[in-house]
Amino acid sequence: LADSKGIKFFDGSFEEALQLSKTENKLIFMDCYADWCGPCKNMERNVFTQKAVGDFFNSNFICMKCNMEKNEAGRQLRDRFDVVAYPTLLFISKDGFVTKRRAGFASADTLIAFAQRAMASGQQSDEQLFANGKRDEAFLKNYLATLLRFHQADTVEEMLNTLYNEQGVDILADADYWKAFVKCY
């Protein structure tokens, strides 16, 4: 159902899209979908085909679609990015980190507004900042809340394990961390 006015999705592997992202200094926009997903099909037919959406996305992002269930490459990306619902819309940095995530159907206006927020936040992601050692309490609590909101239990578990290894059992005395621990275990 590709419309020449809509989003032109990159026809290559994720690794190739990542390389192109580095070359062009653009975020990757990834539509994570499944064949059986009604809202995914609705977005494919009625949102991604709109001229305004295509104009904005084609000029600002490396756009790709990925069926998360059809083949091994899709399943690996599903696991890598902890996709638990369809559609999931990801903005991915040139370093391969998710900078913004949204699950569920989005209208054209909502999608463009979300993409503008992704562009405004740039190439840095909370995941990358955490991996690089950012540990101030406000950041950690915000990152944790975001992970929980998007049902990213595996990533929450990894985060809590890292903090436990760094800070010891005292981390579980904090109510926010304890609630997250209980939700994920």
TAJOMO-V973844 format. One record per residue. N is the residue number from 1. RES is the residue in one small letter. PSI is psi as a letter, one per 30 degrees, with the letter a starting at -180 (999 if undefined). D_LAST is the distance of its C-alpha to the last C-alpha in Angstrom with 2 decimals. Layout:
# TAJOMO-V973844
n:N res:RES psi:PSI d_last:D_LAST
n:N res:RES psi:PSI d_last:D_LAST
This chain:
# TAJOMO-V973844
n:1 res:l psi:g d_last:42.45
n:2 res:a psi:k d_last:42.93
n:3 res:d psi:k d_last:45.23
n:4 res:s psi:f d_last:47.21
n:5 res:k psi:f d_last:46.55
n:6 res:g psi:a d_last:42.76
n:7 res:i psi:k d_last:40.09
n:8 res:k psi:j d_last:41.19
n:9 res:f psi:k d_last:38.15
n:10 res:f psi:k d_last:38.30
n:11 res:d psi:i d_last:38.99
n:12 res:g psi:a d_last:37.50
n:13 res:s psi:l d_last:34.41
n:14 res:f psi:e d_last:31.61
n:15 res:e psi:e d_last:33.02
n:16 res:e psi:e d_last:36.43
n:17 res:a psi:e d_last:35.12
n:18 res:l psi:e d_last:33.45
n:19 res:q psi:e d_last:36.82
n:20 res:l psi:e d_last:38.65
n:21 res:s psi:e d_last:36.28
n:22 res:k psi:e d_last:37.27
n:23 res:t psi:e d_last:40.92
n:24 res:e psi:f d_last:41.09
n:25 res:n psi:h d_last:38.65
n:26 res:k psi:l d_last:36.84
n:27 res:l psi:l d_last:33.26
n:28 res:i psi:k d_last:32.20
n:29 res:f psi:k d_last:31.48
n:30 res:m psi:k d_last:29.47
n:31 res:d psi:j d_last:29.35
n:32 res:c psi:j d_last:26.43
n:33 res:y psi:l d_last:27.46
n:34 res:a psi:k d_last:27.69
n:35 res:d psi:e d_last:30.98
n:36 res:w psi:f d_last:29.93
n:37 res:c psi:j d_last:28.75
n:38 res:g psi:e d_last:31.33
n:39 res:p psi:e d_last:30.47
n:40 res:c psi:e d_last:30.61
n:41 res:k psi:e d_last:34.08
n:42 res:n psi:e d_last:35.14
n:43 res:m psi:e d_last:34.36
n:44 res:e psi:e d_last:36.13
n:45 res:r psi:e d_last:39.20
n:46 res:n psi:f d_last:39.46
n:47 res:v psi:e d_last:37.77
n:48 res:f psi:f d_last:37.91
n:49 res:t psi:f d_last:41.57
n:50 res:q psi:k d_last:42.77
n:51 res:k psi:e d_last:45.20
n:52 res:a psi:e d_last:43.70
n:53 res:v psi:e d_last:40.23
n:54 res:g psi:e d_last:41.84
n:55 res:d psi:e d_last:44.02
n:56 res:f psi:e d_last:41.20
n:57 res:f psi:e d_last:38.67
n:58 res:n psi:e d_last:41.28
n:59 res:s psi:f d_last:42.68
n:60 res:n psi:f d_last:39.49
n:61 res:f psi:l d_last:36.86
n:62 res:i psi:j d_last:36.53
n:63 res:c psi:k d_last:35.35
n:64 res:m psi:l d_last:33.68
n:65 res:k psi:k d_last:32.20
n:66 res:c psi:j d_last:29.70
n:67 res:n psi:j d_last:28.96
n:68 res:m psi:f d_last:25.35
n:69 res:e psi:f d_last:25.85
n:70 res:k psi:e d_last:29.47
n:71 res:n psi:l d_last:29.56
n:72 res:e psi:e d_last:27.77
n:73 res:a psi:e d_last:28.42
n:74 res:g psi:e d_last:26.78
n:75 res:r psi:e d_last:23.67
n:76 res:q psi:e d_last:23.46
n:77 res:l psi:e d_last:23.78
n:78 res:r psi:e d_last:21.19
n:79 res:d psi:e d_last:18.66
n:80 res:r psi:e d_last:20.10
n:81 res:f psi:g d_last:19.86
n:82 res:d psi:h d_last:16.62
n:83 res:v psi:k d_last:18.75
n:84 res:v psi:f d_last:17.03
n:85 res:a psi:l d_last:20.07
n:86 res:y psi:k d_last:23.84
n:87 res:p psi:k d_last:25.83
n:88 res:t psi:k d_last:23.96
n:89 res:l psi:k d_last:26.49
n:90 res:l psi:k d_last:25.93
n:91 res:f psi:k d_last:28.15
n:92 res:i psi:k d_last:27.89
n:93 res:s psi:l d_last:29.73
n:94 res:k psi:f d_last:32.31
n:95 res:d psi:g d_last:29.93
n:96 res:g psi:g d_last:27.38
n:97 res:f psi:k d_last:24.82
n:98 res:v psi:k d_last:23.85
n:99 res:t psi:e d_last:25.66
n:100 res:k psi:k d_last:25.18
n:101 res:r psi:k d_last:23.21
n:102 res:r psi:k d_last:24.01
n:103 res:a psi:k d_last:22.92
n:104 res:g psi:l d_last:25.47
n:105 res:f psi:k d_last:29.24
n:106 res:a psi:k d_last:31.28
n:107 res:s psi:l d_last:34.99
n:108 res:a psi:e d_last:37.34
n:109 res:d psi:e d_last:37.63
n:110 res:t psi:e d_last:33.90
n:111 res:l psi:e d_last:33.33
n:112 res:i psi:e d_last:36.11
n:113 res:a psi:e d_last:34.92
n:114 res:f psi:e d_last:31.41
n:115 res:a psi:e d_last:33.10
n:116 res:q psi:e d_last:35.26
n:117 res:r psi:e d_last:32.27
n:118 res:a psi:e d_last:30.88
n:119 res:m psi:e d_last:34.31
n:120 res:a psi:e d_last:34.53
n:121 res:s psi:f d_last:31.32
n:122 res:g psi:a d_last:32.82
n:123 res:q psi:f d_last:31.41
n:124 res:q psi:k d_last:28.83
n:125 res:s psi:l d_last:25.19
n:126 res:d psi:e d_last:22.36
n:127 res:e psi:e d_last:20.63
n:128 res:q psi:e d_last:23.90
n:129 res:l psi:e d_last:24.48
n:130 res:f psi:e d_last:21.15
n:131 res:a psi:e d_last:21.97
n:132 res:n psi:g d_last:25.39
n:133 res:g psi:g d_last:24.22
n:134 res:k psi:k d_last:24.42
n:135 res:r psi:g d_last:22.63
n:136 res:d psi:k d_last:24.38
n:137 res:e psi:e d_last:22.28
n:138 res:a psi:e d_last:23.49
n:139 res:f psi:e d_last:22.63
n:140 res:l psi:e d_last:19.09
n:141 res:k psi:e d_last:18.36
n:142 res:n psi:e d_last:20.09
n:143 res:y psi:e d_last:18.34
n:144 res:l psi:e d_last:14.86
n:145 res:a psi:e d_last:16.20
n:146 res:t psi:e d_last:17.68
n:147 res:l psi:e d_last:14.63
n:148 res:l psi:e d_last:12.78
n:149 res:r psi:e d_last:16.11
n:150 res:f psi:g d_last:16.29
n:151 res:h psi:h d_last:12.83
n:152 res:q psi:i d_last:12.39
n:153 res:a psi:e d_last:8.65
n:154 res:d psi:e d_last:9.87
n:155 res:t psi:e d_last:12.20
n:156 res:v psi:e d_last:10.07
n:157 res:e psi:e d_last:8.03
n:158 res:e psi:e d_last:11.65
n:159 res:m psi:e d_last:13.02
n:160 res:l psi:e d_last:10.94
n:161 res:n psi:e d_last:11.69
n:162 res:t psi:e d_last:15.24
n:163 res:l psi:e d_last:15.64
n:164 res:y psi:e d_last:14.42
n:165 res:n psi:e d_last:16.94
n:166 res:e psi:e d_last:19.54
n:167 res:q psi:f d_last:19.25
n:168 res:g psi:a d_last:17.70
n:169 res:v psi:f d_last:15.87
n:170 res:d psi:f d_last:17.84
n:171 res:i psi:e d_last:15.58
n:172 res:l psi:f d_last:13.12
n:173 res:a psi:f d_last:16.27
n:174 res:d psi:k d_last:16.39
n:175 res:a psi:e d_last:15.34
n:176 res:d psi:e d_last:14.41
n:177 res:y psi:e d_last:12.11
n:178 res:w psi:e d_last:10.54
n:179 res:k psi:e d_last:10.17
n:180 res:a psi:e d_last:8.63
n:181 res:f psi:e d_last:6.07
n:182 res:v psi:e d_last:5.48
n:183 res:k psi:e d_last:5.92
n:184 res:c psi:f d_last:3.79
n:185 res:y psi:999 d_last:0.00
